[in-house]
Amino acid sequence: FAAQRHVLTYMEDAVSQLLENREDISQYGIARFFTEYFNSVRQGTHILFREFSFVQATPHNRASFLRTFWRCFRTVGKNGGKYSSICCYLLTAQEYHCLLQLLCPDFPMELTQKAARIVLMDDALDCLMSFSDFLFAFQIQFYYSEFLESVAAIYQDLLAGKNPNTVIVPTSSSGQHRQRQPPNDCNPLEGVEASLFYQCLESLCDRSKYSCPPSALVKEMLSSVQRMTFYGFLMALAKDQGINRALGALPDKGDLFLDPAMDQELEKLVAQVSGLSVSGPASSSADTANMPVRNSPRINSPWKPLHHRRKMDAESEGSNEETDSSEN
């Protein structure tokens, strides 16, 4: 159970975080730190602003990152934009990559480009994509990254007429993503025999230690066609709602822009901001004194380590004192 749930990975990370921030943690206790840490793991917020090597370290981390990306930026697809007549913004791969970097500063561009190629099926990565198209393609590319690397190698072997019995399974660290040469899918008549392709993929799923789509769903997908191209297969994976439900990170496409819990929180924030705007300068100081004091939780910047932030805060306080003295 511990190995399946990657408990050791989270224990090592928790201890590392504890040692790195021990001065701050000592103020409220180690027990409280571990409680809050594993609560964040359970809620899926533990991946926020973390390094990519941690974000992709476990299937739970990957699913949490996908869910967080959807919840944070679903309004990109919900709001109307100047480039679209169907009430959604269309963005390029580079722009989606910028959104990903807001959550994970060192997120590799290579993964974003691979996800974009699933949608575009060519090298025109400057083309515009809808949020839903990119999100579901990105989900497949990010969550099943190692599986797709092996699928690409198998596909190339089948195209070349080589023996596909030797299944290539990535053995390197999952944090290292190799360059994948895009198979030639330009001619729609090209491709490989779907039944033989599935036999190879079934063997891959049985051997692989990485996450793979459910074999039954892959079989159902490939049994409906005689031949299949590589990017046609990736697009079919991205569009398959059964695979999406099995993965469990994102809602169905029809519910993609619905998130009642998040909408409720946003409505509360808007109401609070509106209330502050209504009570302008004419409000008396007595009314201001009676307003409840809210201590906003401090969100640590992903761009600086904790000890560097404390140093900057101290310098900032010193500069304020100098400014006050100069004014006097």
Secondary structure, DSSP 8 states (H G I E B T S, - for coil): -TTTTTHHHHHHHHHHHHHHTHHHHTTT-HHHHHHHHHHHHHHT-TTTT--HHHHTSSHHHHHHHHHHHHHHHTHHHHS--TT-SSSS-EE-HHHHHHHHHHHSTT--HHHHHHHHHHHHSSS-TTS-EEHHHHHHHHHHHHHTHHHHHHHHHHHHHHHTT--TTS-----S-TT-----------STT--EEHHHHHHHHHHHHHH-SS----HHHHHHHHTT-SEE-HHHHHHHHHH-HHHHHHH-SS--GGGTT--HHHHHHHHHHHHHHHHHHHS-TTS-HHHHHHS----------TTS-HHHHHHHHHHHHHHHHHHHHHH-
